[in-house]
Amino acid sequence: MTQRFDAIVVGAGQAGPPLAGRLTAAGRTVAVVERSLVGGTCVNYGCIPTKTLVASAHAAHVARRGAEYGVGTADVTVDMAKVKARKDRIMLGDRHSVEDWINGMPGCTLIRGHARFVGPKTLRIDDDQTIEAEEIFLNVGGRAVVPDIPGLADVDFLTNVGILELDTVPEHLVIIGGSYIALEFAQMYRRFGAAVTVVEKGHRLTSREDEDVSAAIKDILEGEGITVVLGADAMRITRTDSGFALTPREGATPIAGSHLLVATGRRPNTDDLGLAAAGVQTDERGHVLVDDQLRTTVEGIWAMGDCNGRGAFTHTSYNDFEIVAANLLDNEPRRVSDRIPTYALYIDPPLGRAGLTEAQVRESGRKALVGKRPMTRVGRAVEKGETQGFMKVVVDAETEEILGAAILGVGGDEVIHGILDTMSARAPYTTLTHTVHIHPTVSELVPTMLEELTPLQ
């Protein structure tokens, strides 16, 4: 027997539950289908557990630096089992909160199982239950990419999921990948006490960032004793008695490791949804094709979050929910193209990013101004003993609107929001220079930086 609902949400990640809440509040019956863990990547494998681990790693790092601040400390030790227990407690609390929220929605039914399309309005759950609705919302997320590296299948390797289950500190953690997830785990486990080597096939870390940002990130990591190997364009792996050996390129010395983390990107969970049966089209990478209001190629089906390729962050997934709800329920024509790209890299100090990079602005050919200030010239950073990194902003020379910014430094993930809000309001940069900021803060030096703009060459 087919069970009918007004709407079906496939996936209980960041966009699914709030959309179910809005739909049920509007009087619609909703089924939320989840084949794995409620809360999606963010709650279970991403933001919540990793930032909890980052906090523990930061505590160990600060404790080791105690003498710099005139504070005596004994030898710092890390009890990884307790670190993991803290992470699990916080993560499970969030997961259970989302479960309680969904189960408490009047008119909402949480269905456990794997949903696959058998038609544009019909889904089968694990081959024993069929549901249908006029409106279907995909929020199925993504998973780690496993690259085709000779010998990788012959060794036990970790992804961002498996590494969260470690309750001991690795002797030598080797990480394949040089982008955001890879670098967060690299610094984290180095601070826990592991030897860490990052192996990246490209010629710099975080390749989507400007070269000066990438270089500064590399300096920060190497300053903590992390080994960075670049240009690893012919990797191969062999099993050894003590673990494995990774050869980064022809003729290079093998790197012996005890644990291997693969962090080379993400792919959408769209390959086992039966999308063809519904007529939903995807691109060459498997992302569901959507328009500016997140409608797929089939009327009555939307795609939100990582699976649509329009953003790979919790905040973009949640904004997808807001866009869908605004158009569907509020008669408010919000669009994906309205949002400004923004994100953070949670190494310490963090990188906060908004808008275009300096390289992108230069490629656009527009006249622009650039400002840059090292954190050594930020009083609050000096007082805190956290002077690594710099701030940078790029401004349109004609409109005076801010085009993009990078804050690599203490509080960078928070400081960036003042710039982001100004960009969102399409206000000139002078809005910030004419505003009184609190002293002493990191944010107060953003206006100073903007008063020192020079032409972008």
Secondary structure, DSSP 4 states (H G I P E B T S, - for coil): -EEE-SEEEE--SSSHHHHHHHHHHTT--EEEEESS-TTHHHHHTSHHHHHHHHHHHHHHHHHHTGGGGT---------HHHHHHHHHHHHHHHHHHHHHHHHTSTTEEEEES-EEEEETTEEEETTTEEEE-SEEEE---EEE-----TTGGGS--B-TTGGGG--S--SEEEEE--SHHHHHHHHHHHHHT-EEEEE-SSSSSSTTS-HHHHHHHHHHHHHTT-EEE----S-EEEEETTEEEEE-STTPPPEEESEEEE-S-EEES-TTS-HHHHT--B-TTSPBP--TT-B-SSTTEEE-GGGGTS--SHHHHHHHHHHHHHHHHS-----GGGSPPEEEE-SSS-EEEEE--HHHHHHHT--EEEEEEEGGG-HHHHHHT---SEEEEEEETTT-BEEEEEEESTTHHHHHHHHHHHHHTT-BTHHHHTS---SS-STTHHHHHHTT-EE--
